[in-house]
Amino acid sequence: MISNRFIYILLFLLSFSAKASFILLPMDETTQQNHLKAYGITFWCLEKNYKASWLLNYRGGSFLLPDAAEIRKECQIRGVSFEIVSEGEELIILNEISSPSQNMESVILEKAPKIAVYTPKGKQPWDDAVTMVLTYAEIPFTAIYDEEVLADQLLLYDWLHLHHEDFTGQYGKFFGAYKNVPWYIEQKKEAEALALKLGFLKVSEEKRAVTKKIRDFVIGGGFMFAMCSATDSFDIALAADEVDICEAMFDGDASEANYQSKMNYSNSFAFKDFILERRPEQYEFSDIDMTSKRKIPMEKDYFTLMEFSAKWDPIPTMLCQNHTQLVKGFMGQTTSFDAELVKSNVLVLGTCELNGEARYIHGQKGKGMFTFYGGHDPEDFQHQVGDPPTVLDLHANSPGYRLILNNVLFPAAKKKKLKT
């Protein structure tokens, strides 16, 4: 006859087993009602020291979280779809993922990265897609600018986004169209005042110093993400180190003679052999950008995400997680990159099939990594100065915005800090 004590123990074990469940945030096209906020839920769990796994290529790159009442509640508050899976169902999922025949992988996310956004003081959130999507997904970040960078405060962060900045000191090449507009005149004055405050005679010299600090942040193990003009202008500034490429209306004196021949492409992160645009009135930095060369109508403007081996190449696989391989294109001052000018050691993650341009690239520099993403706003095809902000509630499942959040989350998968 079974004793009452044994029955109690058996019932206790059965009840414990029944509670061993998990929360799955599906990221496929049909099931998840808010893809962008799902990243925010995962980030929130990491901040609260919950374990999390990123199921690469499983239902669009789903997230597996422990089952807790506060996680369920947070999903409901934020409108994120979730499923409860039992321990047995979790094992079936993980067995499927681990099969050599499946291009899938389960990656443990360990710690929420500390995020900084390099952005001028007073910028509105809708001026920058990354600032906007971080705010929408409720992922915390700190806004920093030149003073903080030059004071070595980048050491406090794991991940850095570069706002649509001009690191060459040419004020975004807005001179031709906006030189007499009050906002341009005021921004130029503010930039010059900041440079003087920080001990520099020219804005271009101050931006050069900032660029080098950011370069050192990456080399030391940081993760950098840049969009639009912050991509090519950053590389141009590195290649033009100690060379004056600015005309008089930008820095008060003429550019250096034969400056094109003095470019040092070995200093740049992603691009090689590019030719600078000398005309100050031309809204372009160099031939890296494909905006004026592409001639692709809006209805055909898409780019394809590359497929990588999840088990052997987890980082590019993480960066390409999506519920579709075909992403709607969008323009910017720097819309896309001439594939011929991308260095051979840089991975092209997304390419336009119509002209072969690179839209989304990733590389390693020293102990750190960088990702460059062409275009201004993934849900605003041709963003103009003064345009109203994109309402992300209307684009909660945006594949283009998902790529940004892939970059925000992937440093959490690092097993140890790389910074020295």
FENVEN-V102339 format. One record per residue. N is the residue number from 0. BURIAL is + if it has 16 or more other ideal C-beta (glycine too) atoms within 10 Angstrom, else -. D_LAST is the distance of its C-alpha to the last C-alpha in Angstrom with 2 decimals. Layout:
n-><N | N>
burial-><BURIAL | BURIAL>
d_last-><D_LAST | D_LAST>
//
This chain:
n-><0 | 1 | 2 | 3 | 4 | 5 | 6 | 7 | 8 | 9 | 10 | 11 | 12 | 13 | 14 | 15 | 16 | 17 | 18 | 19 | 20 | 21 | 22 | 23 | 24 | 25 | 26 | 27 | 28 | 29 | 30 | 31 | 32 | 33 | 34 | 35 | 36 | 37 | 38 | 39 | 40 | 41 | 42 | 43 | 44 | 45 | 46 | 47 | 48 | 49 | 50 | 51 | 52 | 53 | 54 | 55 | 56 | 57 | 58 | 59 | 60 | 61 | 62 | 63 | 64 | 65 | 66 | 67 | 68 | 69 | 70 | 71 | 72 | 73 | 74 | 75 | 76 | 77 | 78 | 79 | 80 | 81 | 82 | 83 | 84 | 85 | 86 | 87 | 88 | 89 | 90 | 91 | 92 | 93 | 94 | 95 | 96 | 97 | 98 | 99 | 100 | 101 | 102 | 103 | 104 | 105 | 106 | 107 | 108 | 109 | 110 | 111 | 112 | 113 | 114 | 115 | 116 | 117 | 118 | 119 | 120 | 121 | 122 | 123 | 124 | 125 | 126 | 127 | 128 | 129 | 130 | 131 | 132 | 133 | 134 | 135 | 136 | 137 | 138 | 139 | 140 | 141 | 142 | 143 | 144 | 145 | 146 | 147 | 148 | 149 | 150 | 151 | 152 | 153 | 154 | 155 | 156 | 157 | 158 | 159 | 160 | 161 | 162 | 163 | 164 | 165 | 166 | 167 | 168 | 169 | 170 | 171 | 172 | 173 | 174 | 175 | 176 | 177 | 178 | 179 | 180 | 181 | 182 | 183 | 184 | 185 | 186 | 187 | 188 | 189 | 190 | 191 | 192 | 193 | 194 | 195 | 196 | 197 | 198 | 199 | 200 | 201 | 202 | 203 | 204 | 205 | 206 | 207 | 208 | 209 | 210 | 211 | 212 | 213 | 214 | 215 | 216 | 217 | 218 | 219 | 220 | 221 | 222 | 223 | 224 | 225 | 226 | 227 | 228 | 229 | 230 | 231 | 232 | 233 | 234 | 235 | 236 | 237 | 238 | 239 | 240 | 241 | 242 | 243 | 244 | 245 | 246 | 247 | 248 | 249 | 250 | 251 | 252 | 253 | 254 | 255 | 256 | 257 | 258 | 259 | 260 | 261 | 262 | 263 | 264 | 265 | 266 | 267 | 268 | 269 | 270 | 271 | 272 | 273 | 274 | 275 | 276 | 277 | 278 | 279 | 280 | 281 | 282 | 283 | 284 | 285 | 286 | 287 | 288 | 289 | 290 | 291 | 292 | 293 | 294 | 295 | 296 | 297 | 298 | 299 | 300 | 301 | 302 | 303 | 304 | 305 | 306 | 307 | 308 | 309 | 310 | 311 | 312 | 313 | 314 | 315 | 316 | 317 | 318 | 319 | 320 | 321 | 322 | 323 | 324 | 325 | 326 | 327 | 328 | 329 | 330 | 331 | 332 | 333 | 334 | 335 | 336 | 337 | 338 | 339 | 340 | 341 | 342 | 343 | 344 | 345 | 346 | 347 | 348 | 349 | 350 | 351 | 352 | 353 | 354 | 355 | 356 | 357 | 358 | 359 | 360 | 361 | 362 | 363 | 364 | 365 | 366 | 367 | 368 | 369 | 370 | 371 | 372 | 373 | 374 | 375 | 376 | 377 | 378 | 379 | 380 | 381 | 382 | 383 | 384 | 385 | 386 | 387 | 388 | 389 | 390 | 391 | 392 | 393 | 394 | 395 | 396 | 397 | 398 | 399 | 400 | 401 | 402 | 403 | 404 | 405 | 406 | 407 | 408 | 409 | 410 | 411 | 412 | 413 | 414 | 415 | 416 | 417 | 418 | 419>
burial-><- | - | - | - | - | - | - | - | - | - | - | - | - | - | - | - | - | - | - | - | + | + | + | + | + | + | + | - | - | - | + | + | - | + | + | + | + | + | + | + | + | + | + | + | + | + | - | - | - | + | - | + | + | + | + | + | + | + | + | + | + | + | + | + | + | - | + | - | - | - | + | - | - | + | + | - | - | + | - | + | + | + | - | - | + | - | - | - | - | + | - | - | + | + | - | - | + | - | - | - | - | - | + | + | + | + | + | - | + | - | - | + | + | - | + | + | + | + | + | + | - | - | - | - | + | + | + | + | + | + | + | + | + | + | - | + | + | + | + | - | + | - | - | + | + | + | - | + | + | + | - | - | - | + | - | - | + | + | + | + | + | + | + | + | + | + | + | + | + | + | + | + | + | + | + | - | - | + | - | - | - | - | - | + | - | - | + | + | - | - | + | + | - | + | + | - | - | + | - | + | - | + | + | + | + | + | + | + | - | + | + | + | + | + | + | - | + | + | + | + | + | + | + | + | + | + | + | + | + | + | + | + | + | + | + | + | + | + | + | + | - | - | + | + | + | + | + | - | - | + | + | - | - | - | + | - | - | - | - | - | - | - | + | - | - | - | - | + | + | + | + | + | - | + | - | + | + | - | - | + | - | - | + | + | + | + | + | + | + | + | - | - | - | + | - | + | - | - | - | - | + | + | + | - | + | + | - | + | - | + | + | - | - | + | + | + | + | + | + | + | + | + | + | - | - | - | + | - | + | + | + | + | + | + | + | + | + | + | + | - | + | + | + | - | - | + | + | + | + | + | + | + | - | - | - | - | + | + | + | + | + | + | + | - | + | - | - | + | + | + | + | + | + | + | + | + | + | + | + | + | - | - | + | - | - | - | - | - | - | + | - | + | - | - | + | + | + | + | + | + | + | + | + | + | + | + | + | + | + | + | + | + | + | + | - | - | - | + | - | ->
d_last-><65.30 | 61.69 | 60.95 | 59.87 | 56.71 | 55.68 | 56.42 | 54.23 | 51.32 | 51.88 | 52.04 | 48.84 | 46.98 | 48.48 | 47.52 | 43.90 | 43.80 | 45.29 | 42.53 | 39.74 | 39.07 | 36.33 | 36.00 | 35.67 | 34.83 | 36.57 | 35.28 | 38.22 | 40.50 | 43.46 | 42.14 | 39.33 | 40.81 | 37.58 | 34.71 | 32.53 | 32.85 | 32.15 | 28.49 | 28.67 | 30.23 | 27.50 | 24.78 | 26.96 | 27.21 | 23.46 | 23.31 | 26.08 | 24.32 | 26.83 | 26.02 | 26.37 | 26.76 | 26.93 | 29.92 | 29.30 | 32.61 | 34.59 | 36.86 | 34.72 | 31.37 | 32.42 | 30.46 | 31.40 | 31.14 | 32.76 | 36.18 | 36.25 | 38.82 | 36.40 | 34.73 | 38.23 | 39.19 | 36.17 | 36.95 | 40.54 | 39.71 | 37.49 | 39.87 | 37.63 | 39.57 | 38.78 | 40.48 | 40.78 | 40.46 | 41.50 | 39.61 | 41.90 | 41.29 | 37.51 | 37.94 | 40.12 | 37.54 | 34.69 | 37.09 | 37.97 | 34.35 | 33.53 | 36.60 | 35.91 | 38.51 | 36.58 | 33.80 | 32.04 | 29.07 | 27.98 | 24.30 | 23.13 | 21.42 | 19.32 | 18.08 | 19.00 | 16.26 | 16.21 | 18.03 | 18.58 | 21.48 | 21.73 | 25.44 | 27.96 | 29.50 | 32.77 | 32.19 | 34.05 | 32.40 | 34.72 | 33.48 | 30.51 | 30.67 | 27.17 | 27.82 | 31.19 | 30.22 | 27.46 | 30.17 | 32.72 | 30.63 | 29.79 | 26.02 | 24.55 | 22.49 | 21.88 | 23.38 | 21.56 | 22.65 | 22.29 | 22.32 | 19.41 | 17.34 | 18.21 | 17.45 | 13.73 | 14.54 | 12.76 | 9.71 | 12.30 | 12.83 | 12.09 | 15.03 | 16.78 | 20.36 | 22.02 | 25.59 | 28.31 | 27.27 | 28.53 | 25.76 | 28.41 | 30.27 | 33.47 | 33.76 | 33.65 | 36.57 | 38.90 | 41.09 | 43.90 | 44.63 | 43.53 | 43.78 | 46.66 | 45.37 | 44.50 | 41.12 | 39.95 | 41.29 | 39.64 | 36.19 | 36.43 | 37.41 | 34.59 | 31.98 | 33.57 | 33.70 | 30.02 | 29.13 | 31.42 | 30.02 | 26.51 | 28.00 | 28.71 | 32.19 | 31.64 | 30.03 | 28.96 | 27.06 | 25.35 | 24.44 | 23.10 | 20.66 | 19.66 | 19.29 | 16.89 | 14.65 | 14.84 | 14.24 | 10.96 | 10.03 | 11.05 | 9.62 | 6.00 | 7.30 | 10.01 | 13.64 | 16.35 | 20.07 | 22.84 | 26.62 | 29.63 | 29.36 | 25.65 | 25.11 | 27.20 | 27.07 | 23.26 | 23.60 | 26.63 | 24.90 | 22.18 | 25.01 | 27.15 | 24.77 | 27.14 | 30.14 | 32.49 | 33.50 | 34.97 | 38.73 | 40.56 | 40.91 | 37.14 | 36.19 | 39.55 | 39.83 | 40.31 | 37.64 | 36.90 | 39.46 | 38.61 | 35.13 | 35.05 | 35.13 | 32.10 | 29.66 | 26.65 | 25.95 | 23.13 | 21.02 | 21.79 | 20.00 | 23.10 | 26.33 | 28.28 | 31.66 | 32.37 | 35.15 | 34.79 | 37.55 | 39.16 | 41.69 | 40.53 | 42.88 | 41.49 | 39.25 | 36.81 | 33.84 | 34.31 | 35.71 | 32.54 | 34.11 | 37.07 | 38.78 | 41.83 | 42.01 | 41.91 | 45.39 | 44.78 | 46.99 | 45.44 | 47.22 | 45.68 | 42.15 | 39.96 | 36.94 | 36.22 | 33.01 | 32.17 | 32.29 | 29.59 | 29.59 | 28.23 | 27.71 | 26.07 | 24.41 | 23.47 | 21.11 | 23.83 | 26.33 | 24.64 | 24.56 | 28.27 | 29.57 | 32.83 | 36.46 | 37.64 | 36.58 | 38.43 | 36.92 | 38.99 | 38.00 | 37.55 | 37.44 | 35.47 | 35.10 | 32.88 | 34.51 | 33.19 | 31.94 | 34.07 | 33.07 | 34.02 | 31.29 | 28.41 | 26.32 | 27.06 | 23.52 | 23.51 | 25.10 | 28.09 | 28.25 | 31.43 | 34.32 | 37.77 | 40.45 | 42.96 | 41.21 | 38.07 | 35.72 | 32.12 | 31.53 | 28.19 | 25.43 | 21.91 | 19.41 | 15.98 | 14.06 | 11.15 | 8.99 | 10.79 | 14.51 | 17.40 | 20.97 | 23.95 | 27.14 | 30.33 | 32.81 | 33.06 | 34.32 | 34.88 | 38.14 | 39.52 | 40.66 | 41.14 | 39.62 | 41.31 | 40.56 | 42.17 | 42.47 | 42.50 | 39.43 | 39.09 | 40.09 | 37.70 | 40.19 | 42.19 | 39.34 | 37.75 | 37.66 | 36.36 | 34.74 | 33.19 | 31.50 | 30.36 | 28.15 | 26.27 | 25.82 | 24.70 | 21.67 | 21.12 | 21.34 | 19.71 | 16.04 | 17.59 | 18.26 | 14.76 | 14.87 | 11.37 | 8.31 | 6.38 | 3.79 | 0.00>
//
